[in-house]
């Protein structure tokens, strides 16, 4: 068996339940990519909507199988499907109540003015009884929607629900509404979401318990992992400008190699790199023309750059390539290098857990100094990313926040009866658990986030931009941080992403747009954190699967290896570069790994996460090794420590406490 794709489920439902357009028009299903995670003819990349080797945590991963479709089965897409089906059944094809349609007519006229309706009517014997109507309706829907695979317990429950709704009224209008009740319940079934039989067990699934209140005394900290999806040309973000070492005019090299993609010196935002611990090859660098906020933050000492960072297994030099060094698996490929970057275990990407998941697990583990485990929460505002896989299930939100099922209150009991029981079928279990957990998470988070108002949203300079996909994600992050007391957060880890960085063509135009979105979103987020008094308690780091070639292909750049990553936050030792920027941009054209201007990373991702983990509170060497399996391969000259990256500052205390010293606070009345 397998999980069914959202589009397949929706089109199958429309066909099976005899959808009829109201005005003879074509079927129009807008913005399904936002609701269900995929849209016809609109794959976000050339690699489809999901990766072929994706394996969700739980039954699939436990059986060592893959379920590509599960990558787009998140809490928001699962709930959006329920909303869409409920609205379609009750209102016809409209946009009301999370529907799949184009528009929302007045509520009393929704069905009559919808773009289409479901016309299915069960075939019933003459003079049918209430029981016959219920049983025949469910039996026929079982054939149409679940291929005759409906579990007997689920069949009985839905039949009873239809019969109870009918009562003694067997009129045609009442029967039509009763059929809608059954259709809505079928949308919950694991048998509908998977192609396999549902080997339902008599035991209910154990749901994760809410976290306990964090103990006083340690304040709050958050790590924001900002992923630039597609392989960002960060050598166009951070350019060597002037004050270079004698005989090494790196700006001239950059201009010659980038060709028509090079920026004029006057267009770049200059920054001073002389405060860097490792002396860079030039004293002055230039930031991309769109990085106005990032330049301001750099000059204010709130932002720095990790130079030439990328996936490594062990330190690597051009000379070492002549031997047999350990290399990341399948260099220069999006899927493998995305996994290498997000697991930070470059030689074991298939089996490795996500680096944020491992970090959350370490923070939630008691350490040898008897410190209580941290209350660590893991959030993704950008789907089922590899970085958050392998530990406690992450809370998955969207740029709009928590997606809640509009029919949760009246159908809460049905949800429990149809999805709460464990299944011996791997894919039925995956579907049922996803729907059950989604509703649990979205109801708990939605109640809090919907009531959380951010400061500064009437001021254009501090208001998040609804047109910027990264800005909307950071707005949700800001709400979670503001609601940290209600959500019992102590060490929160966030994954956000901005896609479109695979600039083989039209690079100048695309970088202008993407870098502008990146800069604006980071600027607004920093301003919001300062309004909340939380900027010193948040660390932001960017990452991408690889950098890009320093040379151009005439229209853009191609897949590289090393690139640059920004670090930002009120506690970050900004105004400097971390790691080592290449001393020359002229790489050997004869070497297959460096040809076309690819750079071997001089700093591994292990170095960056080592400092982040220490700052968040991971102290034990054994736990640091668990977070970073290759950590022992890199010595102290390569690894970044907490003191290298962060200032000795007091984190912002939780509400109801006051700070006494770094990492210490007491309760106040």
FENCOR-V954142 format. One record per backbone hydrogen bond with DSSP energy under -1.0 kcal/mol. NH is the residue of the N-H (numbers start at 0). CO is the residue of the C=O. If there is no record, write none. Layout:
nh:NH co:CO
nh:NH co:CO
This chain:
nh:3 co:192
nh:8 co:4
nh:9 co:5
nh:10 co:6
nh:11 co:7
nh:12 co:8
nh:13 co:9
nh:14 co:10
nh:15 co:11
nh:16 co:12
nh:17 co:14
nh:18 co:13
nh:19 co:116
nh:21 co:114
nh:34 co:30
nh:35 co:31
nh:36 co:31
nh:41 co:38
nh:53 co:50
nh:60 co:55
nh:61 co:57
nh:62 co:58
nh:63 co:60
nh:64 co:59
nh:66 co:53
nh:69 co:66
nh:70 co:67
nh:71 co:68
nh:72 co:69
nh:73 co:71
nh:77 co:73
nh:78 co:74
nh:79 co:75
nh:80 co:76
nh:81 co:77
nh:82 co:78
nh:83 co:79
nh:84 co:80
nh:85 co:81
nh:86 co:82
nh:87 co:83
nh:88 co:84
nh:89 co:85
nh:90 co:86
nh:91 co:87
nh:92 co:115
nh:93 co:91
nh:94 co:102
nh:98 co:95
nh:100 co:93
nh:108 co:105
nh:112 co:108
nh:114 co:92
nh:116 co:19
nh:118 co:17
nh:119 co:16
nh:132 co:128
nh:133 co:129
nh:134 co:130
nh:135 co:131
nh:136 co:132
nh:137 co:133
nh:138 co:134
nh:139 co:135
nh:140 co:136
nh:141 co:137
nh:142 co:138
nh:143 co:139
nh:144 co:140
nh:145 co:141
nh:147 co:141
nh:148 co:145
nh:154 co:150
nh:155 co:151
nh:156 co:152
nh:157 co:153
nh:158 co:154
nh:159 co:155
nh:160 co:156
nh:161 co:157
nh:162 co:158
nh:163 co:159
nh:164 co:160
nh:165 co:161
nh:166 co:162
nh:168 co:165
nh:174 co:170
nh:175 co:171
nh:176 co:172
nh:177 co:173
nh:178 co:174
nh:179 co:175
nh:180 co:176
nh:181 co:177
nh:182 co:178
nh:183 co:179
nh:184 co:180
nh:185 co:181
nh:186 co:182
nh:187 co:184
nh:192 co:188
nh:193 co:189
nh:194 co:1
nh:199 co:197
nh:200 co:421
nh:204 co:419
nh:219 co:651
nh:220 co:489
nh:221 co:536
nh:222 co:491
nh:223 co:538
nh:224 co:493
nh:225 co:540
nh:226 co:495
nh:227 co:542
nh:228 co:226
nh:228 co:497
nh:230 co:227
nh:233 co:231
nh:235 co:232
nh:237 co:233
nh:238 co:285
nh:240 co:283
nh:241 co:283
nh:244 co:280
nh:247 co:244
nh:249 co:247
nh:252 co:248
nh:253 co:249
nh:254 co:250
nh:255 co:251
nh:256 co:252
nh:257 co:253
nh:258 co:254
nh:260 co:257
nh:261 co:258
nh:266 co:263
nh:268 co:286
nh:270 co:284
nh:272 co:282
nh:275 co:272
nh:283 co:241
nh:284 co:270
nh:285 co:238
nh:286 co:268
nh:287 co:236
nh:290 co:287
nh:294 co:290
nh:295 co:291
nh:296 co:292
nh:297 co:293
nh:298 co:294
nh:299 co:295
nh:300 co:297
nh:301 co:296
nh:303 co:566
nh:304 co:575
nh:305 co:564
nh:306 co:577
nh:308 co:562
nh:309 co:602
nh:321 co:318
nh:322 co:319
nh:328 co:345
nh:332 co:329
nh:336 co:332
nh:337 co:333
nh:338 co:334
nh:339 co:335
nh:340 co:336
nh:341 co:337
nh:342 co:338
nh:343 co:339
nh:347 co:344
nh:351 co:347
nh:353 co:388
nh:354 co:341
nh:355 co:386
nh:356 co:386
nh:357 co:353
nh:358 co:354
nh:359 co:355
nh:360 co:356
nh:361 co:357
nh:362 co:358
nh:363 co:359
nh:364 co:361
nh:366 co:370
nh:369 co:366
nh:373 co:362
nh:375 co:373
nh:376 co:490
nh:378 co:492
nh:379 co:394
nh:380 co:494
nh:384 co:382
nh:387 co:384
nh:388 co:385
nh:394 co:377
nh:396 co:379
nh:397 co:400
nh:400 co:397
nh:407 co:404
nh:410 co:406
nh:414 co:410
nh:415 co:411
nh:416 co:412
nh:417 co:413
nh:418 co:414
nh:419 co:415
nh:421 co:202
nh:423 co:198
nh:428 co:424
nh:429 co:425
nh:430 co:426
nh:431 co:427
nh:432 co:428
nh:433 co:429
nh:434 co:430
nh:435 co:431
nh:436 co:432
nh:437 co:433
nh:438 co:434
nh:439 co:435
nh:440 co:436
nh:441 co:437
nh:442 co:438
nh:443 co:439
nh:444 co:440
nh:445 co:441
nh:446 co:442
nh:447 co:443
nh:448 co:444
nh:449 co:445
nh:451 co:448
nh:458 co:455
nh:461 co:458
nh:462 co:458
nh:467 co:464
nh:471 co:467
nh:472 co:468
nh:473 co:469
nh:474 co:470
nh:475 co:471
nh:476 co:472
nh:477 co:473
nh:478 co:474
nh:479 co:475
nh:480 co:476
nh:481 co:477
nh:482 co:478
nh:483 co:480
nh:486 co:482
nh:488 co:483
nh:489 co:374
nh:490 co:374
nh:491 co:220
nh:492 co:376
nh:493 co:222
nh:494 co:378
nh:495 co:224
nh:497 co:226
nh:500 co:228
nh:502 co:500
nh:503 co:501
nh:506 co:554
nh:509 co:505
nh:510 co:506
nh:511 co:507
nh:512 co:508
nh:513 co:509
nh:514 co:510
nh:515 co:511
nh:516 co:512
nh:517 co:513
nh:518 co:514
nh:519 co:515
nh:520 co:516
nh:521 co:517
nh:522 co:518
nh:523 co:519
nh:524 co:520
nh:525 co:521
nh:526 co:522
nh:527 co:523
nh:528 co:524
nh:529 co:525
nh:530 co:526
nh:531 co:527
nh:533 co:528
nh:536 co:533
nh:537 co:534
nh:538 co:221
nh:539 co:567
nh:540 co:223
nh:541 co:565
nh:542 co:225
nh:546 co:560
nh:548 co:557
nh:549 co:596
nh:550 co:595
nh:552 co:555
nh:556 co:502
nh:559 co:546
nh:561 co:598
nh:562 co:308
nh:564 co:305
nh:566 co:303
nh:567 co:539
nh:568 co:301
nh:569 co:534
nh:571 co:568
nh:572 co:644
nh:573 co:300
nh:573 co:571
nh:574 co:302
nh:577 co:304
nh:586 co:584
nh:594 co:590
nh:596 co:593
nh:597 co:593
nh:601 co:307
nh:602 co:307
nh:606 co:603
nh:608 co:604
nh:609 co:605
nh:610 co:606
nh:611 co:607
nh:612 co:608
nh:613 co:609
nh:614 co:610
nh:615 co:611
nh:616 co:612
nh:617 co:612
nh:623 co:619
nh:624 co:620
nh:625 co:621
nh:626 co:622
nh:627 co:623
nh:630 co:627
nh:632 co:629
nh:633 co:630
nh:637 co:634
nh:638 co:634
nh:644 co:640
nh:645 co:641
nh:646 co:570
nh:648 co:646
nh:656 co:653
nh:657 co:665
nh:659 co:663
nh:663 co:660
nh:665 co:657
nh:667 co:655
